[in-house]
Amino acid sequence: MCGIAGIIKHNPSEIPELQKMLTCIKHRGPDDEGMWYSKSGRAGLGQRRLSIIDLSPGGHQPMISESGRYVMTYNGELYNYRELKAELQSAGHTFKSESDSEVLLKAHEVWGAQEALAKLNGMFAYAVWDEKEQELFAARDLLGEKPFKYYEGKNELVFASELKAILEYPGVPRDVDWQAVDLAMTYRYVPAPQTGFAAIKKLPAGYYLTWKDGAVETAPYWQAADYAKENHTRSLSEWKTQLWDGFKDSIEHRMISDVPVGAFLSGGLDSSSVVAAMSEIIPGEVRTFSVGFKDDKYGSEVPYARAVAEHFKTKHTEIVIEPNVIEMLPELAYQYEEPFFDNAAVPTMAMSKLTKEHVTVVLTGDGADELFAGYTNHSFYKQLASFHKLPKAVRTRLIPGIANMLAKTGNPKMAKLFYRTEMLSGSLVQAYTDYYAIWKKSLPRSKYYLSKDDLYTSEMKAAINIGRSEELMHGWLGFDTVADYGPINRALLADSVGRLSDDYLMKVDFAAMRYALETRAPFLDHNFVELAMSIPDHFKQRDGDVKWIWKQIVQDKLPQVTVKRKKAGFGIPIGEWMKHELYDYVREQLIGDGQILYDKFDRTVIEQLITDHKAGKADYSNHIWCLLNTKLWLQSYQQ
């Protein structure tokens, strides 16, 4: 696990900026630093190392191949590196170290870029310079656990794990991509390849990049839609056996490390399943970590985590945090470096900081919800699909008409019902996008919430394509690529292509790597993912019960309170905080010192949001959170 950076120039010249770039991402790799410059003066590669496997100098990077032709900088872990190494050794190749880095470089040299990439099972972002052909090959893991961002200038390519390092390169424009900001207002994050900066892109998950003679090309090598085919031949018993065996295999590979390994434990189904599998492999030796707020009036996961820890007799640590959110917010805006509005970043970063004091590697439950339908939006999409089979007159006139009559009672719940029914009367894709969205494109006559139509100034509306959110969702749902796929699986496909990579995995990676803590997600093993994607809809949710098949697998392994526990998010009580602890801070940032926003966002609407939320007229906490973090992001990177 590391931070990488590189500069490729069409015209040979000095490359002094690499050191500044590496210093900017030192937090990702505090153990070692390396730089390499080509004799031609066209390439410079750098790496900051966090030592996990083979702690010796044998894992130093950038790493040069035995022939001297290839040079690599690499961030991540290959979980099948031992199998790949054995395959290469059987063909007569030798190794100088025990590192997975050397295996990756040797695989690239022996099998070629594409064949080697197809064999990898892990999380990674890497770049290999070919000194002979004067070309670069780079790739990002198939679900986007590790970041890769880049700037393509007129005569150079600059890349790094974090774009703040790219901004250290002279001349990189900082112009805001307002379309990306609009998408973040919708989804809480910026979907790839956009970043919030017009000139800087991020390589999408499952893509590779090539540079040759000044030209950059990107293409997918793995796409979730290719595996969106339901298998109806297996019995429930067969599914259960194959899934648990595959999950344990994934866990076993992710426990390979030369430094201490633990697990995040929330007491929920996903993290508890990880601990259950780890405990079958090393009973009584698993180290677990749970987090709770010092003021637990908003609820705590600690009692649930403690029950699981006692059940498996783990070496358990309970971390109590009292985050100073006002202090943390500017740091969050800088660290996440894009318009990023997932408030769970606050406890995730606080937890990562304290967990690092005990271990260097933790296993997480990330990805289970996107494979086994753990969210209400998955069932909502199924309801949407059924609703859209009704006659158009019923959808667009009868049901909204009844709801409109109820809304006139003045009851906010009835007004919300009216909004929902009018939302349902539109297109399927628009309805699902609106269900996802924080800030909606526009709203029906009830005006229960304020929308982008209200918030955006004419200047902002002129700068964006307001329908871009629906265009993206249409693609994510696989309408152009997947023929027969159940509605729940189609919703899961949208999550896997969209928010899993650019929201959830980015949230965890940027929080954990801020403190050089490596996170590993066993549910995201690519063999396990491809298997889970073929499970039919009716096994994933049944009679309103989410993750039905996974519960059938683990119900005899976990405490019953864990299996039956309702899904709980890992966020913060921003709604209450914005009425009390954060109220003055929010007003100062958005009204007293919010000038940086007013060209694009209406000041009067912003003030109305804050006032109405404080008065309890509506819950605008997420809307305000988006604006607050937009302001702090602009302040961090534009002023």
N, C-alpha and C positions, 0 to 999 in steps of 0.2 A: 504494500500500500504506500502510495507516494503522491507527490505532486510533480507534474511534468510541464515542460515548456520547450518551445523551439522556434527558430527563425529560419526561413528558407528564402533566399534572394535570387531573383532572376539574373541580376548583374552582380558579380563577385565584389565584396567589400568587407570592411571590418564589421564585426557584430558585437559591440560592447554592451548592448542592452540586456543580454541574457542574464547577467548577474543580478541586475535590478529585478528582473521578472522572478527569478528564483527566490530572492529575498522576500518578495511579496507573498509567496506561498510557502514560506518556511514552516508554518504551522502544520502543513500536511505531511511534512517529512523532517522531523527534528534530528534524526540520527546521522544523516550523511548528506553530502552535496557533491554533485558531479557535473562537469561541463565538457563538451566535445565540440571541436570546430573542424570542418572539412578543409583539406588542403586547397581545394578550389576556392574557398572563401564564400561558397554559396549556401552553406548550411551550418547551423549551430544548434545543438540539442543539449538540454539540461534536465536534471532531476533532483528533487529533494526526497530522501528515502526515510520511510518508516519501516524499520526492520521487523519482519514477521516470520519469514521462512529463510533459513540459513543466515544467521546473524553475522557471519564472517564477511571480510572484504570481498569474498567471492561473488556476492550479490550486488556489488557496486555498479552504478549506472552513471551515464549512458554506457551500454555494453557493446563491445565490438566483436563481430563474428570471427571465427577462427581464420577465415580467408582474408579478413580485413575489408571485405566488400560492404557488409551491412553494419549499421550502427542503430541501436534501439534505445528509446526511452519509454518506460512502461509503468503504468499505475494499475494495481489490482492484484487479484489472486487467481491462479489457474487451479481449480480443484481436481482436475484430472491430469496434473503435470506428471505424476508418477507413472501413469499408464502411457502417456505420450513419450516419456523418457525411455521406458522399457521398449517401446516400439522402435524408437530411434536406435537404441543400443543393439537391438536384435539385427539391425541393418548395418552394424559396424561402427556407429558413431560414438564418440567418447565425450565425457563431460569433466569440467574442472571444479564444479561446485555442486551444491545440493539445492540451488535456488530454482524456483519456477521461471525466473527471468531468462536463465540460460536455456531452458527447455523451449520457451517461446521463440527465442532468437534462432535456435538451431532448427526448430520446426519451420520457421519462415525461410531459412536458407536452404533446407533440404527439400521441402515439399512445395515451396512457392507461397506467395501471399494468400491466395484464395483458398487453396487446399488446407493450409495450416489454419486459417481462420475458421474454416468449417469444422475442424476437429476440436476447437476450444470449448471447454465447459468452465465458465467462471465469470467474474466481474472484472472488467478491464477497460482501459483506454490507453492505446499505445501508438507509437509512430516509429517507423523504420526507414532510415535513409539508405538508399542504394548509391554508394559512391561511384560505382562503375557507370550506371545509367543516369546518374544525377536526377533521381526521382524519389518522391516520398510516398509511402503507403501508411495510412493510419486507420484505426478502427475503434469502434465503441461497442461494448457488450450488448447483447440482444434485447435486454429490457431496460438498459440505461442506469445501472447502478453507479457507474463511474462517469464523470463529466469530461467532455472534450469541446472546447470553445475555440473559435478561430476568427482571424481577420484576414481578408484577402485584399491586399493593396494593389496598386498598379504594377509594382515590381517585386512584391514580396508576399509571403504567407507567414503569419504569426499565429501560433497556437499555444494553449496552456490549459491546465485543469480549471483555472478560474479566470474570468475575463478581467478582473482587477490587475492581473499580471500582464495581460495584453495591453492594457491602458498605459503601462510603463514604457511601451515602445513609442518613440517619437512619431507624431503625426497621425496617430489613430484618432479619427473623428469621434466626438462624444455626442453627436446629434441623437436626440430621443426618437425612437420609433413609436409614435403614438398609436399605431395600430396594435402593437404589442401591449401597450398600456391598456388599451380597450379590451383586449383578450384577457388580460389579468383581472380587469374589473368584472369580467364574466365568470372566469373559471378559478380565480384566486392565484393563477400562475401563468407564465408565458409558455405556450406550446412551442416545441422545436419546429423549425430551426431558428425562430426569432429569440431575442434575448432582452429587448428593451432598448438596445443600442442599434441604430440603423446599420452601422458598419460591421457589427460583430454578430456572428452566428454560433449556434451550438449544433454539433453533429447529432442527428436524431439517433435514438436507440436502434441497434441492429443495422447501422450503416457503416460503410467504409469511405475513405477519402483518398484521392490520389492527387499529386502535384507533379507536373512535368512541363518543362519549358514555360513556366509562368501560368499555366492553366490548371485550375482546380476543378475536379469532378467528384461528385458524391453519388452513391447508389446503395440500395439496401442489399444486404446479404441474408437477412432473415426477416420475415414478416409474419406477425401473428395470424393474419388472415389466411395464410397458407395452411394453417393447422386447425382452421375453424370448420371441422367436420365431426359431427356427432356419431359415436359408435354405439349402435343399439344391439350389438351381439353379446356383450358381456353381461353376466348376471351381477346382482348386487354383491354377492359374496366374492366374485372375481374382482370387481372394482375395489372392494375393501382391501383385499390381499395385495393387489398390485400397487395401490396408492400408499399403503403403509410401508411396504417394502421399499418403494421408490423414495419415500420421505426419509426413512432411516438411512438409506444409502447417501442421500443428500446431506443429512446431518453429519454422518461419519466423515465425509469428505471435507465438510466445513469446520470440523474440529481439528484438522491438521494445522499445527502451528508450533513454533519454537518459543512462543511467549504465552503467558496465561490467557485462557479463554473463559468467558462467562456467557450469560444470557440475560437479556432484558426480560423481566417477568412482570406483567401487569395483572395477572390473575384472570385474564380473558382467555378465550378458547385457543387463539393462535399461538401466543407466547407460551401458554401452558402445554400445548402440543409439542413445541420445540423442546421444552424441559423434559417432557415425558420420554421423548425419543433419546435425548442425551442420557437420561437416567438408565435406559435400557443398555446403553453402551458402557457408561462408567457410573454404575449405581453408587450413590452416596458421595460422589466426588464433584458434582456439578456446582458451579458458583452462579448464583442468581442475584439480580439487582432489581429492586422495585423503587418507585418514587412516589412521594406524597407531598402535598403542600403543608406548610406549618399550620396554616389556618385551614382546617378541613371542613369548614361549614359548607363548602361547595362540593363535597364528596371526595372520597379517597379510594384509590385502588389497593392500598397497602393491606387491608384485611383479606382481600381476595388472593393477592399474591402470597401472603403469609400462609394461607390454607394450602396452596399448591406446594410451596416450599416445604412445609411440614409433611405433606403427603409423600413427597419424593426424597425427604431428608437431605435437601440441598444445603450447601454452605451459603446462607442467605444474608444479604445486606439490604437494609432498608434506608433509603436516602430521603431525607426530609429537606425540601427546598423552600426557600422564601425569596422567590425572584423579585428583584427590584426592577419592575418592568420599565419604569421611566428611564432607568440607567441602561437597560438592555436594548431598548428599541432602536436607538441610533446604530448600535453595534450590529443588530440583526439586519438592518437595512444595508449596511456596508458589507457584511459577510455574505448575505444571499445575493447581492450584486445585481439582481433583476427585480422588477416589480413582482413581489412574492408576498401573498396575503394569507397564508395558512398560519393561523395563530398557534397551532400546535408546535410551531418552531420554538416558541418561548420555553415550554417545559422540556422539549427535546434537547435544546442546547444546555439548559441547566443540568439535566440529568447526565448528559455526556461529559460535562466538565467534572462532575463528582465521580462518575464511574471510572474515568481514566485513572483516578488515584488508586484503583484496585486491579484493573486488568487493561490489556491493550486491544483485545478482540472480544466482541460480543455477538452472539447470534440473536436475531430478531424474528418476529412473526410477520414481517412485511410481505405483502403479496397474496396472503390467504384469502382476503376478502374479494380480490379481483379474480381469483380462480374458482372460488366456491360460492359466490353470491352472498356476501356478508352485509350488504347495505340495502336500505329500503328502496333506493333508486332502481335497483335491479328488478324488483317486483313491480315497481311503478311503471317501468317500461313495458312490462308484460300487460299491465292494465291499460296502458296507452294503446298498445297494439290492438287489444280487444275492443277498446272504445272506438277506434278508428274504423272498425268494421261495421259500425252502426250506420244507418242511412244518414246522409249529410244533413238533412233537415232536422233530424233528431239531435245531432251533434251541435249544429250551429244555431238552431233556433229554440227548440223545445226546452232542452236542459238548461242552456244559459238563461232563457226567459224565466224559468222557475227560480233559478238561483238569483236572478236580478231582483225578483220580488222579495226574496228572503233578505237580500243585501240592504234593501230599503228600510229594514227594521232598525238600522244603525248599529247592529251588533258587529263588532270587528270580525268575529269568527265567520259570520255569514258573508261579510264583505270578502274575506279571504276565500271562502267557498266559491263565491261568484268569480273571483279572479281565476281560480283553478279551472272552473268549467269553461271560461272563455279561453284560457290557455289551451285546453283540450280541443277546442273547436278549430284551432289552426292546424298547420301541417304537423305530421308526426315528429319530424326532425326539429322543427321550431319549438314544439311543446317540450320535447326532452331537453333541448338546450336551455329553455327557460326554467325547467325544473332544476337543472344544474346551477344556473346563474345566480350570482350575488346581485349584480346590477343587471336588470332586464333591459332588453332593447327598447321596449315600450310596454305599456300596460293598458288593460282594458278600462272601460268606463268607470269602474269602481274606484280606481286610483288609490287602492289601499296602501300601496308603497310608491315611493318616488322611483322614477326610472331614468335611463340614460337620456331620454328625451328632455327630461327636466334638468338634469345635472350638466350635460354637455353644452358648452357655448357653441356659437356658430363656427368659431375657429376650429374647435375640436371636431365637430361634425364634418367639416370640410377636409380634415386631415386623415379620415379613416373611411373604411368600408364597413358600415354598420352591420352588414349581413355576413361578415366573415366568420362569426361564431357558428352560424348554422352550416356554412360550407364545410368547416372543419368537422363538425359533428356528423354530417352526412358521410364523410369519409371514414371517420372512426367507427361508425356503426356497421361499416362493411357493405353498404348497399351496392357499391360498384364492383365488389370483389367476391362476396360470399353469397351463394344462392340459398341454400337450405341450412338455416341455423336458427335455433329457438330464440324467442325474444329475450329471455334472461341471458343466454349465452351471447347474444348480440350486444346487450348492454355491458356485459363483462369485457367483450372485445373492445368496446369504446373506452372503457376504463384502462385496459392494458395498453392501448395505443396512446391514450391521452394522459390522464392525470397520474397514473402509476409512476411513469418515468419522470415527468417534469414537475410534479408536485411532491408526492409521497417519498420517492427515493431521493430526490434532490434535497428535500427537507432533512432527511436523516443523514445523508452524506455530508452536507455542508455544516450541519450542527456537530456531528461526531468528529469530522476531520479538522474542525476548528481547534480541537484539543488532541489531535493525533490518536483518535480512537477508531479502530476499524470495526465496521458493522458487516455482518454476513447474513444473508436472507435465504434459509434453506428451502422455503416454498418457491423460490425463483430459480432453482436448478432447471436448466433448459429441458432436460428429459422429463422432469416432473411437470413442468409447465405444458409441454406438448401433450402429455398424457391427460392432464386435467382439462385441457381445452376440448377433448373429445368426449367428455362426460355429458350425457343428455340433460336437458333442462330439468326434467322431472326428478332427477337425483340431487339437484343443487338446492332447489327450494321446493318445499312441499307443505301445503296447507298453511302457508304463511310463515313456516319455520325456515330461517335462513341457514345456509351451510348444512343442509340436512344430511348429506352423505358423509361429510367429515365428522359430524356428531355421531353418526353410526359407527364410525371407525374408532373414535377416541372415548366413547361413553363408558367403556369398561376400564379405561386407563386413567381417567381423571376423576377428581372429586365431583359428585353430582352437582354441587353448587356452581362449579365452573361450567359444566355442560349446559346447565339451564340458565346461566346468567345472561341477562339482556346485553346486547351490544352497547359498549360505552366508548365514546371517542376519547382521544388524548389531547384535550385542549385546555383552555383557560376560561374562566368566567368573565369574558370581556364585556358581556351585557351589563353585569352588575358593576364591574370596575369602571365602565364609562359613565355610570350614573354617580359614582362615588370617588374612588381612589384616583381614577384617571381623568375625571371630568375637567378639572382646571387645566391639566396638561393638554388635553385634546383641544380645548377652546383656544389656548395660547398658540398651539402649533397650527391650527387650521383657520382661526379667525384673527388672532393677534399678529401672527407671523406667517400667514398663508399666502402671501403675494405671489409666490412662485407657481401657485396653482391656478390663479384666477383667469389667465388667458384661455385655459381649456375647461375649467370647471366653474360653475356659477356660485359666487360667494353667498348669495342669498339662500340658495338651496342647501349649501353646506351648513349654514347657521341653523336653518330649519331642521335639518337632520339631527343636529346635536340637541337642540331644544326639545324636539318632539320625543327623542329617545329618553332624555332626562325626565320628561313628564310622563313617560309610560304610554304615550299614544301609539307607538309602534316600536318594534324591535329593530332598530337600525344599526345594531352593533357591528355587524359584518360590513355594512356599507361604509360606516365611519372608519373601520379598521383599514379598508382598502384605501381610502383617501389619506389617512394618517401615514400609512406606509409608503404611499406614492410620494407624499411630501418629503418624508425622510430620505427616500431613495434619491429623489431629485437633488435634495440638499447635499447628500453624500457625494454624488458623482457629477453634478452640474455646476455647483457653486465653488 
